[in-house]
Amino acid sequence: MTARPESVPPYRRIADEIAGRIADGTLAPGAQVPSTRRIAREWNVALATATKVLTTLRLEGLVETRPRVGTVVAAPAAASATTTPATAVAPTAAVSPAAGPSVELTAERIVRAATEIADHEGLAALSMRSVAARLGVAAMSPYRYVPSKDDLVLLMADAAFGEESYPAEPPGEWRARLELGAHTLWRIYRRHPWLAQVGALTRPLMLPALLDHAEWALAALDGHGLDAETMLDLHVLLYSYVQGIAVHLEREAQAEATTGLTEDQWMDRQGSALTAIVTGERHPVFARTTGSLGDGYDLDLDALFAFGLKPLLDGVAAMIESAGSGSGHETRNGRASGNGRGADAGAALRPGGAAE
């Protein structure tokens, strides 16, 4: 008996529409299919529903995920010949794993699959069940290797931070070394926008790969007359600068998925509100500044990162110069420091990351 259209759940209806495009050749093998964010926007559904759409298509063999590419149409031989739009039975975890060949599951494969989901669909789309669906295994199988989603995210973060390494022979100047460290972190966040959402600055992630980046930065600051507390403060400041801008990579993607508007389209809709501000008298400096921009202001995160790094390192240079001259400088606690004097080198770190 054919299901009545109104009884078909949204995810099934959307999956059938995409399956129809694959069947009629509109989406050819290897072609990229709509991402979860695009599905959420075009069909006006929640991200969870959009995730279920792609999971359904994946379990039916119609699509597959390729690293660095995303979800694409699978080769014809991999597609199921039994799926009938609007009448197909929704796949379940009990059916899909048994239907395919046995899969050798490892923690590494789980982390890789989870990272692909987060990279292409956002951290909100990640769950142990979605990872199992991507790997084609039973829903509870990943728990044999990773205890929880929180543990999985930490493993993903450690793997992501470990994708970049530093040269055995570092640059001779401290500034060039810090620049290299900052740009390295920025590349990682650019590759994995979700990563900046993981962990609070006041509760540092004790991940070996992340501490490799800390070691690089601290080694650059070492030996220039800065005390231990100041070195840690500067390291945290530099790290938070990179992370603080990178946070907006994922937020912009989420905003676009939620509103269905690109950044430029959203700004276009703010025209009347902006006009009201610049023609009023409450914010004269803002009005004068924006009014002097002939072609408007393009907020580019890559350009902003590069721009802000220079004055930040200029400030570090001033502190190093002051410490080297023996004139001393003030720490955030108000005491003078210089020539390596200050916090005890053996002091333990408080949870917030500062020396005690």
C-alpha positions as a Markdown table, in Angstrom:
| # | Residue | x | y | z |
|---|---|---|---|---|
| 1 | Met | 0.0 | 0.0 | 0.0 |
| 2 | Thr | 1.5 | 3.4 | -1.0 |
| 3 | Ala | 1.9 | 5.9 | 1.8 |
| 4 | Arg | -0.1 | 9.0 | 1.5 |
| 5 | Pro | 2.1 | 12.1 | 0.8 |
| 6 | Glu | 1.1 | 13.8 | 4.0 |
| 7 | Ser | 2.1 | 10.8 | 6.1 |
| 8 | Val | 5.7 | 10.8 | 4.7 |
| 9 | Pro | 8.1 | 12.4 | 7.3 |
| 10 | Pro | 10.0 | 15.5 | 6.1 |
| 11 | Tyr | 13.4 | 13.7 | 6.1 |
| 12 | Arg | 12.0 | 10.9 | 3.9 |
| 13 | Arg | 10.4 | 13.4 | 1.5 |
| 14 | Ile | 13.6 | 15.4 | 1.1 |
| 15 | Ala | 15.7 | 12.2 | 0.7 |
| 16 | Asp | 13.3 | 11.1 | -2.0 |
| 17 | Glu | 13.6 | 14.4 | -3.9 |
| 18 | Ile | 17.4 | 14.1 | -3.9 |
| 19 | Ala | 17.2 | 10.4 | -4.8 |
| 20 | Gly | 15.0 | 11.5 | -7.7 |
| 21 | Arg | 17.6 | 13.9 | -8.9 |
| 22 | Ile | 20.2 | 11.1 | -8.8 |
| 23 | Ala | 17.8 | 8.8 | -10.7 |
| 24 | Asp | 17.1 | 11.2 | -13.5 |
| 25 | Gly | 20.8 | 12.2 | -13.9 |
| 26 | Thr | 20.5 | 15.7 | -12.6 |
| 27 | Leu | 23.0 | 14.7 | -10.0 |
| 28 | Ala | 25.6 | 12.5 | -11.7 |
| 29 | Pro | 28.0 | 10.0 | -10.0 |
| 30 | Gly | 30.6 | 12.0 | -8.2 |
| 31 | Ala | 28.6 | 15.2 | -8.1 |
| 32 | Gln | 28.3 | 16.9 | -4.7 |
| 33 | Val | 24.9 | 16.7 | -3.1 |
| 34 | Pro | 23.4 | 19.4 | -0.8 |
| 35 | Ser | 25.2 | 19.7 | 2.5 |
| 36 | Thr | 23.2 | 19.6 | 5.8 |
| 37 | Arg | 23.3 | 23.4 | 6.0 |
| 38 | Arg | 22.0 | 23.7 | 2.5 |
| 39 | Ile | 19.3 | 21.2 | 3.0 |
| 40 | Ala | 18.2 | 23.0 | 6.2 |
| 41 | Arg | 18.1 | 26.3 | 4.3 |
| 42 | Glu | 16.4 | 25.2 | 1.1 |
| 43 | Trp | 13.8 | 22.9 | 2.7 |
| 44 | Asn | 13.4 | 25.0 | 5.8 |
| 45 | Val | 14.1 | 22.2 | 8.3 |
| 46 | Ala | 16.2 | 21.7 | 11.3 |
| 47 | Leu | 19.9 | 20.7 | 11.0 |
| 48 | Ala | 19.0 | 17.4 | 12.8 |
| 49 | Thr | 16.4 | 16.6 | 10.0 |
| 50 | Ala | 19.0 | 17.6 | 7.3 |
| 51 | Thr | 21.5 | 15.2 | 8.9 |
| 52 | Lys | 19.0 | 12.4 | 8.9 |
| 53 | Val | 18.4 | 13.0 | 5.1 |
| 54 | Leu | 22.1 | 12.5 | 4.3 |
| 55 | Thr | 22.3 | 9.5 | 6.7 |
| 56 | Thr | 19.3 | 7.9 | 4.9 |
| 57 | Leu | 20.8 | 8.4 | 1.5 |
| 58 | Arg | 24.1 | 7.1 | 2.7 |
| 59 | Leu | 22.6 | 4.0 | 4.2 |
| 60 | Glu | 20.7 | 3.3 | 1.0 |
| 61 | Gly | 24.0 | 3.5 | -0.9 |
| 62 | Leu | 23.1 | 6.5 | -3.0 |
| 63 | Val | 25.8 | 8.8 | -1.7 |
| 64 | Glu | 29.2 | 8.6 | -0.1 |
| 65 | Thr | 31.5 | 10.9 | 1.8 |
| 66 | Arg | 34.9 | 11.8 | 0.4 |
| 67 | Pro | 37.5 | 13.5 | 2.6 |
| 68 | Arg | 38.0 | 17.2 | 1.7 |
| 69 | Val | 35.2 | 17.0 | -0.8 |
| 70 | Gly | 32.0 | 16.3 | 1.1 |
| 71 | Thr | 29.0 | 14.1 | 0.3 |
| 72 | Val | 28.8 | 13.0 | -3.3 |
| 73 | Val | 26.7 | 10.7 | -5.5 |
| 74 | Ala | 27.9 | 7.2 | -5.2 |
| 75 | Ala | 28.9 | 5.1 | -8.2 |
| 76 | Pro | 25.9 | 3.3 | -9.8 |
| 77 | Ala | 27.0 | -0.1 | -8.6 |
| 78 | Ala | 26.8 | 1.0 | -5.0 |
| 79 | Ala | 23.3 | 2.4 | -5.3 |
| 80 | Ser | 20.4 | 0.3 | -4.1 |
| 81 | Ala | 18.0 | -0.8 | -6.8 |
| 82 | Thr | 15.2 | -1.4 | -4.3 |
| 83 | Thr | 14.6 | 2.1 | -3.1 |
| 84 | Thr | 11.3 | 3.5 | -4.3 |
| 85 | Pro | 10.6 | 7.2 | -3.6 |
| 86 | Ala | 7.9 | 8.0 | -1.1 |
| 87 | Thr | 7.3 | 4.3 | -0.3 |
| 88 | Ala | 10.7 | 3.2 | 0.9 |
| 89 | Val | 11.0 | 2.1 | 4.5 |
| 90 | Ala | 13.2 | 4.3 | 6.6 |
| 91 | Pro | 16.5 | 2.6 | 7.4 |
| 92 | Thr | 17.2 | 1.6 | 10.9 |
| 93 | Ala | 20.4 | 0.8 | 12.8 |
| 94 | Ala | 19.3 | -2.8 | 13.0 |
| 95 | Val | 19.0 | -3.2 | 9.2 |
| 96 | Ser | 21.9 | -1.2 | 7.7 |
| 97 | Pro | 24.9 | -2.8 | 9.3 |
| 98 | Ala | 23.6 | -6.3 | 8.6 |
| 99 | Ala | 23.0 | -5.5 | 5.0 |
| 100 | Gly | 26.6 | -4.7 | 4.2 |
| 101 | Pro | 30.0 | -6.4 | 4.7 |
| 102 | Ser | 31.6 | -6.5 | 8.1 |
| 103 | Val | 33.6 | -3.4 | 8.9 |
| 104 | Glu | 36.8 | -3.4 | 10.9 |
| 105 | Leu | 36.2 | -0.7 | 13.4 |
| 106 | Thr | 39.0 | 1.2 | 15.1 |
| 107 | Ala | 39.2 | 4.3 | 17.2 |
| 108 | Glu | 41.1 | 6.0 | 14.4 |
| 109 | Arg | 38.4 | 5.3 | 11.8 |
| 110 | Ile | 35.8 | 6.6 | 14.3 |
| 111 | Val | 37.7 | 9.8 | 14.8 |
| 112 | Arg | 38.2 | 10.3 | 11.1 |
| 113 | Ala | 34.5 | 9.8 | 10.4 |
| 114 | Ala | 33.5 | 12.1 | 13.2 |
| 115 | Thr | 35.9 | 14.8 | 11.9 |
| 116 | Glu | 34.4 | 14.5 | 8.4 |
| 117 | Ile | 30.9 | 15.1 | 9.8 |
| 118 | Ala | 32.0 | 18.1 | 11.9 |
| 119 | Asp | 34.0 | 19.6 | 9.0 |
| 120 | His | 31.1 | 19.4 | 6.5 |
| 121 | Glu | 28.0 | 19.6 | 8.7 |
| 122 | Gly | 29.1 | 21.4 | 11.9 |
| 123 | Leu | 29.7 | 20.1 | 15.4 |
| 124 | Ala | 26.0 | 20.3 | 16.1 |
| 125 | Ala | 25.4 | 17.5 | 13.6 |
| 126 | Leu | 27.9 | 15.2 | 15.3 |
| 127 | Ser | 26.6 | 12.3 | 17.4 |
| 128 | Met | 27.7 | 8.8 | 18.2 |
| 129 | Arg | 24.8 | 7.6 | 16.1 |
| 130 | Ser | 25.7 | 9.7 | 13.1 |
| 131 | Val | 29.2 | 8.4 | 13.2 |
| 132 | Ala | 27.9 | 4.8 | 13.3 |
| 133 | Ala | 25.7 | 5.6 | 10.3 |
| 134 | Arg | 28.5 | 7.0 | 8.4 |
| 135 | Leu | 30.6 | 3.9 | 9.0 |
| 136 | Gly | 27.7 | 1.6 | 8.3 |
| 137 | Val | 27.9 | -0.1 | 11.7 |
| 138 | Ala | 25.4 | -0.7 | 14.6 |
| 139 | Ala | 24.5 | 2.5 | 16.5 |
| 140 | Met | 26.2 | 1.3 | 19.7 |
| 141 | Ser | 29.4 | 0.0 | 18.1 |
| 142 | Pro | 31.5 | 3.2 | 18.4 |
| 143 | Tyr | 31.0 | 3.0 | 22.2 |
| 144 | Arg | 33.3 | 0.0 | 22.3 |
| 145 | Tyr | 36.2 | 2.2 | 21.3 |
| 146 | Val | 35.2 | 5.7 | 22.5 |
| 147 | Pro | 33.2 | 6.0 | 25.8 |
| 148 | Ser | 31.2 | 9.1 | 24.9 |
| 149 | Lys | 30.7 | 12.0 | 22.5 |
| 150 | Asp | 32.7 | 14.3 | 24.8 |
| 151 | Asp | 35.7 | 11.9 | 24.6 |
| 152 | Leu | 35.3 | 11.6 | 20.9 |
| 153 | Val | 35.4 | 15.4 | 20.5 |
| 154 | Leu | 38.7 | 15.5 | 22.5 |
| 155 | Leu | 40.2 | 12.8 | 20.3 |
| 156 | Met | 39.1 | 14.8 | 17.2 |
| 157 | Ala | 40.7 | 18.0 | 18.6 |
| 158 | Asp | 43.9 | 16.2 | 19.4 |
| 159 | Ala | 44.1 | 14.7 | 15.9 |
| 160 | Ala | 43.3 | 18.1 | 14.3 |
| 161 | Phe | 46.0 | 20.0 | 16.2 |
| 162 | Gly | 48.4 | 17.2 | 15.3 |
| 163 | Glu | 48.0 | 17.7 | 11.6 |
| 164 | Glu | 50.5 | 20.5 | 11.6 |
| 165 | Ser | 54.1 | 20.3 | 12.8 |
| 166 | Tyr | 57.0 | 22.7 | 13.1 |
| 167 | Pro | 60.5 | 22.6 | 11.6 |
| 168 | Ala | 63.3 | 21.0 | 13.5 |
| 169 | Glu | 65.4 | 24.1 | 12.9 |
| 170 | Pro | 63.2 | 27.1 | 14.1 |
| 171 | Pro | 63.6 | 30.6 | 12.7 |
| 172 | Gly | 66.3 | 32.5 | 14.4 |
| 173 | Glu | 64.1 | 35.4 | 15.6 |
| 174 | Trp | 61.4 | 35.1 | 18.3 |
| 175 | Arg | 59.0 | 37.1 | 16.2 |
| 176 | Ala | 59.3 | 35.0 | 13.2 |
| 177 | Arg | 58.7 | 31.9 | 15.4 |
| 178 | Leu | 55.6 | 33.4 | 17.0 |
| 179 | Glu | 54.3 | 34.4 | 13.5 |
| 180 | Leu | 54.8 | 30.9 | 12.2 |
| 181 | Gly | 53.0 | 29.5 | 15.3 |
| 182 | Ala | 50.0 | 31.8 | 14.9 |
| 183 | His | 49.7 | 31.1 | 11.1 |
| 184 | Thr | 49.9 | 27.4 | 11.8 |
| 185 | Leu | 47.1 | 27.5 | 14.3 |
| 186 | Trp | 45.0 | 29.6 | 11.9 |
| 187 | Arg | 45.4 | 27.1 | 9.1 |
| 188 | Ile | 44.2 | 24.3 | 11.4 |
| 189 | Tyr | 41.1 | 26.4 | 12.5 |
| 190 | Arg | 40.5 | 27.2 | 8.9 |
| 191 | Arg | 40.5 | 23.5 | 8.0 |
| 192 | His | 38.3 | 22.6 | 10.9 |
| 193 | Pro | 36.1 | 25.6 | 11.8 |
| 194 | Trp | 34.3 | 23.6 | 14.6 |
| 195 | Leu | 37.6 | 23.3 | 16.5 |
| 196 | Ala | 37.5 | 26.8 | 17.9 |
| 197 | Gln | 34.2 | 25.9 | 19.6 |
| 198 | Val | 35.9 | 23.2 | 21.7 |
| 199 | Gly | 37.0 | 24.1 | 25.2 |
| 200 | Ala | 36.9 | 27.3 | 27.3 |
| 201 | Leu | 40.1 | 29.4 | 27.6 |
| 202 | Thr | 39.8 | 29.2 | 31.3 |
| 203 | Arg | 39.7 | 25.4 | 31.1 |
| 204 | Pro | 42.6 | 24.5 | 28.9 |
| 205 | Leu | 42.5 | 21.3 | 26.9 |
| 206 | Met | 45.2 | 18.9 | 28.1 |
| 207 | Leu | 45.9 | 17.5 | 24.7 |
| 208 | Pro | 49.4 | 16.5 | 23.7 |
| 209 | Ala | 49.1 | 17.9 | 20.2 |
| 210 | Leu | 47.8 | 21.2 | 21.4 |
| 211 | Leu | 50.6 | 21.4 | 24.0 |
| 212 | Asp | 53.1 | 21.0 | 21.0 |
| 213 | His | 51.9 | 24.4 | 19.8 |
| 214 | Ala | 52.2 | 25.9 | 23.3 |
| 215 | Glu | 55.8 | 24.5 | 23.5 |
| 216 | Trp | 56.7 | 26.2 | 20.3 |
| 217 | Ala | 55.3 | 29.6 | 21.4 |
| 218 | Leu | 56.9 | 29.4 | 24.9 |
| 219 | Ala | 60.3 | 28.4 | 23.4 |
| 220 | Ala | 60.1 | 31.5 | 21.3 |
| 221 | Leu | 59.5 | 33.7 | 24.4 |
| 222 | Asp | 62.1 | 31.9 | 26.5 |
| 223 | Gly | 65.5 | 33.5 | 27.2 |
| 224 | His | 64.4 | 37.1 | 26.7 |
| 225 | Gly | 64.2 | 38.2 | 30.3 |
| 226 | Leu | 60.4 | 37.5 | 30.7 |
| 227 | Asp | 59.3 | 35.8 | 34.0 |
| 228 | Ala | 57.3 | 32.6 | 33.9 |
| 229 | Glu | 53.9 | 34.3 | 34.5 |
| 230 | Thr | 54.4 | 36.8 | 31.8 |
| 231 | Met | 55.5 | 34.1 | 29.3 |
| 232 | Leu | 52.3 | 32.2 | 30.0 |
| 233 | Asp | 50.2 | 35.3 | 29.8 |
| 234 | Leu | 51.6 | 36.2 | 26.4 |
| 235 | His | 51.2 | 32.6 | 25.1 |
| 236 | Val | 47.5 | 32.5 | 26.3 |
| 237 | Leu | 47.0 | 36.0 | 24.8 |
| 238 | Leu | 48.4 | 34.9 | 21.4 |
| 239 | Tyr | 46.4 | 31.7 | 21.4 |
| 240 | Ser | 43.2 | 33.3 | 22.4 |
| 241 | Tyr | 43.7 | 35.9 | 19.6 |
| 242 | Val | 43.8 | 33.2 | 17.0 |
| 243 | Gln | 41.0 | 31.2 | 18.5 |
| 244 | Gly | 38.9 | 34.3 | 19.1 |
| 245 | Ile | 38.8 | 35.2 | 15.4 |
| 246 | Ala | 38.4 | 31.5 | 14.4 |
| 247 | Val | 35.3 | 31.1 | 16.5 |
| 248 | His | 33.4 | 33.2 | 13.9 |
| 249 | Leu | 34.2 | 30.8 | 11.1 |
| 250 | Glu | 31.8 | 28.2 | 12.4 |
| 251 | Arg | 29.3 | 30.9 | 13.7 |
| 252 | Glu | 29.0 | 32.4 | 10.2 |
| 253 | Ala | 28.3 | 28.9 | 8.8 |
| 254 | Gln | 25.7 | 28.3 | 11.4 |
| 255 | Ala | 24.1 | 31.7 | 10.8 |
| 256 | Glu | 23.9 | 31.1 | 7.1 |
| 257 | Ala | 22.3 | 27.7 | 7.6 |
| 258 | Thr | 19.8 | 29.1 | 10.0 |
| 259 | Thr | 18.8 | 32.2 | 8.1 |
| 260 | Gly | 19.4 | 31.0 | 4.5 |
| 261 | Leu | 21.3 | 34.2 | 3.8 |
| 262 | Thr | 25.0 | 34.6 | 2.9 |
| 263 | Glu | 27.0 | 37.2 | 4.8 |
| 264 | Asp | 26.5 | 39.7 | 1.9 |
| 265 | Gln | 22.8 | 39.0 | 1.6 |
| 266 | Trp | 22.3 | 39.5 | 5.3 |
| 267 | Met | 24.2 | 42.9 | 5.2 |
| 268 | Asp | 22.1 | 44.0 | 2.3 |
| 269 | Arg | 19.0 | 43.6 | 4.5 |
| 270 | Gln | 20.5 | 45.8 | 7.2 |
| 271 | Gly | 20.6 | 48.8 | 4.9 |
| 272 | Ser | 17.7 | 50.7 | 6.4 |
| 273 | Ala | 19.0 | 50.1 | 10.0 |
| 274 | Leu | 22.5 | 51.3 | 9.0 |
| 275 | Thr | 21.1 | 54.4 | 7.3 |
| 276 | Ala | 19.1 | 55.3 | 10.4 |
| 277 | Ile | 22.3 | 55.0 | 12.5 |
| 278 | Val | 24.6 | 57.0 | 10.2 |
| 279 | Thr | 22.0 | 59.8 | 9.7 |
| 280 | Gly | 21.3 | 60.2 | 13.4 |
| 281 | Glu | 23.3 | 62.2 | 15.9 |
| 282 | Arg | 23.9 | 59.5 | 18.6 |
| 283 | His | 27.0 | 57.9 | 16.9 |
| 284 | Pro | 28.8 | 60.8 | 15.1 |
| 285 | Val | 32.2 | 59.1 | 14.9 |
| 286 | Phe | 30.8 | 55.9 | 13.6 |
| 287 | Ala | 28.7 | 57.8 | 11.0 |
| 288 | Arg | 31.7 | 59.8 | 9.9 |
| 289 | Thr | 34.0 | 56.8 | 9.7 |
| 290 | Thr | 31.6 | 54.6 | 7.7 |
| 291 | Gly | 30.6 | 57.5 | 5.6 |
| 292 | Ser | 34.2 | 58.0 | 4.5 |
| 293 | Leu | 34.3 | 54.4 | 3.0 |
| 294 | Gly | 33.6 | 54.8 | -0.6 |
| 295 | Asp | 33.2 | 51.1 | -1.4 |
| 296 | Gly | 32.0 | 50.0 | 2.1 |
| 297 | Tyr | 33.8 | 47.9 | 4.6 |
| 298 | Asp | 34.6 | 44.3 | 3.8 |
| 299 | Leu | 35.1 | 42.3 | 7.0 |
| 300 | Asp | 37.4 | 39.5 | 5.9 |
| 301 | Leu | 38.5 | 37.2 | 8.7 |
| 302 | Asp | 41.7 | 36.1 | 7.0 |
| 303 | Ala | 42.7 | 39.8 | 6.5 |
| 304 | Leu | 41.6 | 40.7 | 10.0 |
| 305 | Phe | 43.8 | 37.9 | 11.5 |
| 306 | Ala | 46.9 | 39.0 | 9.6 |
| 307 | Phe | 46.2 | 42.7 | 10.4 |
| 308 | Gly | 45.8 | 42.2 | 14.1 |
| 309 | Leu | 48.8 | 39.9 | 14.5 |
| 310 | Lys | 51.3 | 42.7 | 13.8 |
| 311 | Pro | 50.3 | 45.2 | 16.5 |
| 312 | Leu | 50.0 | 42.3 | 18.9 |
| 313 | Leu | 53.5 | 41.2 | 18.3 |
| 314 | Asp | 54.7 | 44.8 | 18.4 |
| 315 | Gly | 53.4 | 44.9 | 22.0 |
| 316 | Val | 55.3 | 41.7 | 22.8 |
| 317 | Ala | 58.5 | 43.3 | 21.3 |
| 318 | Ala | 58.1 | 46.3 | 23.6 |
| 319 | Met | 57.8 | 44.0 | 26.6 |
| 320 | Ile | 60.9 | 42.0 | 25.6 |
| 321 | Glu | 62.9 | 45.1 | 25.0 |
| 322 | Ser | 61.9 | 46.5 | 28.4 |
| 323 | Ala | 62.8 | 43.2 | 30.1 |
| 324 | Gly | 66.1 | 43.0 | 28.3 |
| 325 | Ser | 67.1 | 46.6 | 29.2 |
| 326 | Gly | 66.5 | 45.8 | 32.9 |
| 327 | Ser | 64.0 | 48.6 | 33.3 |
| 328 | Gly | 61.2 | 46.1 | 34.1 |
| 329 | His | 57.6 | 46.2 | 33.3 |
| 330 | Glu | 54.3 | 45.7 | 35.0 |
| 331 | Thr | 52.6 | 42.3 | 35.0 |
| 332 | Arg | 48.8 | 42.0 | 35.3 |
| 333 | Asn | 49.2 | 41.7 | 39.0 |
| 334 | Gly | 50.8 | 45.1 | 39.2 |
| 335 | Arg | 54.2 | 44.1 | 40.3 |
| 336 | Ala | 57.4 | 44.9 | 38.4 |
| 337 | Ser | 59.2 | 42.1 | 36.6 |
| 338 | Gly | 62.2 | 41.8 | 34.4 |
| 339 | Asn | 65.4 | 39.9 | 33.8 |
| 340 | Gly | 63.7 | 36.6 | 34.4 |
| 341 | Arg | 62.5 | 37.5 | 38.0 |
| 342 | Gly | 58.9 | 36.7 | 39.0 |
| 343 | Ala | 56.9 | 33.6 | 39.4 |
| 344 | Asp | 58.7 | 30.5 | 40.8 |
| 345 | Ala | 59.6 | 28.2 | 37.8 |
| 346 | Gly | 58.1 | 25.3 | 39.7 |
| 347 | Ala | 54.8 | 26.9 | 40.3 |
| 348 | Ala | 51.7 | 24.8 | 39.5 |
| 349 | Leu | 49.2 | 25.9 | 37.0 |
| 350 | Arg | 45.8 | 26.9 | 38.2 |
| 351 | Pro | 42.8 | 25.6 | 36.2 |
| 352 | Gly | 42.6 | 28.9 | 34.5 |
| 353 | Gly | 46.1 | 28.4 | 33.1 |
| 354 | Ala | 48.1 | 31.1 | 35.1 |
| 355 | Ala | 51.0 | 30.3 | 37.3 |
| 356 | Glu | 50.2 | 30.5 | 41.0 |
